[in-house]
């Protein structure tokens, strides 16, 4: 049937090392040879701070936060999704952000989809600006 153990330490010893010790981290961003992650560049505009004034926090998710913001030029209110580049430790996470921006661009003007305005980046974050 199963193994019966009289103590917790015997059960732990028989089970082997915890899963976290067994798994090796794969797919992480490639290091630069000095233990630092290589900086990810998306090719988006880099003047977010000059164009928008960030306001209150609206919500958050696994990778970032969404803020209310104001366009400094027109005064329009927008929502800004700020995604932390430091949390993009796997190539699939970087591709997810690129895919999200690509999909939002492709669906611009659809009456049932939030309107996408632009994507920006700086050394620490990617910003996705929406209505």
C-alpha positions as CSV (number, residue, x, y, z in Angstrom):
1,X,0.0,0.0,0.0
2,X,2.2,2.8,1.2
3,X,5.1,3.4,3.5
4,X,4.3,3.9,7.1
5,X,6.7,5.9,9.2
6,X,6.7,6.4,12.9
7,X,8.2,9.8,12.8
8,X,8.2,12.8,10.5
9,X,12.0,12.8,10.1
10,X,11.9,9.3,8.8
11,X,9.3,10.2,6.3
12,X,11.3,13.2,5.2
13,X,14.5,11.2,4.8
14,X,12.7,8.6,2.7
15,X,11.1,11.1,0.5
16,X,14.4,12.7,-0.6
17,X,15.2,16.3,-1.1
18,X,12.3,18.8,-1.5
19,X,11.2,19.6,-5.0
20,X,12.8,23.0,-4.9
21,X,16.2,21.4,-4.4
22,X,15.6,18.8,-7.3
23,X,14.7,21.5,-9.9
24,X,17.2,23.6,-11.6
25,X,16.2,27.0,-12.9
26,X,16.1,26.8,-16.7
27,X,15.3,29.5,-19.3
28,X,16.5,32.4,-17.2
29,X,17.8,35.6,-18.8
30,X,21.4,35.0,-19.8
31,X,23.9,36.5,-17.4
32,X,26.6,38.9,-18.5
33,X,29.4,36.8,-16.9
34,X,29.3,38.7,-13.6
35,X,26.0,37.4,-12.2
36,X,23.8,40.2,-13.5
37,X,20.9,39.7,-15.9
38,X,21.4,41.2,-19.3
39,X,19.2,44.3,-19.8
40,X,16.2,43.7,-22.1
41,X,15.5,46.2,-24.8
42,X,12.1,46.3,-26.5
43,X,12.6,49.1,-28.9
44,X,9.7,51.2,-27.6
45,X,9.7,54.9,-27.1
46,X,11.8,56.1,-24.1
47,X,10.1,59.4,-23.3
48,X,7.2,58.2,-21.0
49,X,8.0,60.5,-18.1
50,X,8.0,63.6,-20.4
51,X,4.7,62.7,-21.9
52,X,2.6,61.4,-19.0
53,X,2.1,62.3,-15.3
54,X,1.3,59.1,-13.3
55,X,-1.5,59.3,-10.8
56,X,-3.1,56.8,-8.4
57,X,-2.8,53.1,-8.4
58,X,-5.7,51.3,-10.0
59,X,-4.6,47.7,-9.6
60,X,-1.8,45.2,-9.8
61,X,-1.0,41.7,-11.2
62,X,1.8,39.2,-11.2
63,X,4.3,41.3,-13.2
64,X,3.2,44.9,-12.7
65,X,0.9,47.7,-11.7
66,X,-1.8,49.7,-13.4
67,X,-2.0,53.4,-12.8
68,X,-4.2,56.3,-13.8
69,X,-2.2,58.9,-15.7
70,X,-2.6,62.2,-17.5
71,X,-1.2,63.0,-20.9
72,X,0.8,66.2,-20.3
73,X,0.2,67.5,-23.8
74,X,-3.6,67.0,-24.2
75,X,-4.8,66.5,-20.6
76,X,-6.4,63.2,-21.6
77,X,-6.8,60.6,-18.8
78,X,-5.3,57.2,-19.6
79,X,-4.5,53.9,-17.9
80,X,-0.8,52.9,-17.8
81,X,0.2,49.3,-17.2
82,X,3.8,49.4,-15.8
83,X,5.6,46.1,-16.1
84,X,8.8,45.5,-14.1
85,X,11.7,44.3,-16.4
86,X,13.4,42.7,-13.4
87,X,10.5,40.2,-13.2
88,X,11.0,39.2,-16.8
89,X,13.6,36.6,-15.9
90,X,12.7,34.1,-18.6
91,X,12.6,34.6,-22.4
92,X,8.9,33.6,-22.4
93,X,8.0,36.5,-20.2
94,X,9.7,39.0,-22.6
95,X,7.8,37.4,-25.5
96,X,4.5,37.7,-23.6
97,X,5.0,41.4,-23.2
98,X,5.9,41.8,-26.9
99,X,2.9,39.7,-27.9
100,X,0.5,41.7,-25.7
101,X,1.6,45.0,-27.3
102,X,1.3,43.5,-30.8
103,X,-2.2,42.2,-30.1
104,X,-3.3,45.5,-28.6
105,X,-2.0,47.3,-31.7
106,X,-3.8,44.9,-34.0
107,X,-7.1,45.3,-32.2
108,X,-7.0,49.1,-32.2
109,X,-10.4,50.6,-33.0
110,X,-12.4,47.5,-32.0
111,X,-15.5,48.7,-30.1
112,X,-15.2,46.0,-27.4
113,X,-11.5,46.2,-26.7
114,X,-9.7,48.9,-24.7
115,X,-8.0,51.4,-27.0
116,X,-4.2,51.1,-27.1
117,X,-2.2,54.4,-27.4
118,X,1.5,53.5,-27.2
119,X,4.2,51.5,-25.5
120,X,7.2,53.0,-23.7
121,X,10.2,51.7,-21.8
122,X,13.0,52.8,-19.6
123,X,15.8,50.9,-18.0
124,X,13.5,49.4,-15.3
125,X,10.0,49.2,-16.8
126,X,7.8,48.7,-19.8
127,X,4.7,51.0,-19.9
128,X,1.6,50.2,-21.9
129,X,-0.7,53.2,-22.3
130,X,-4.4,52.5,-22.9
131,X,-7.7,54.4,-22.6
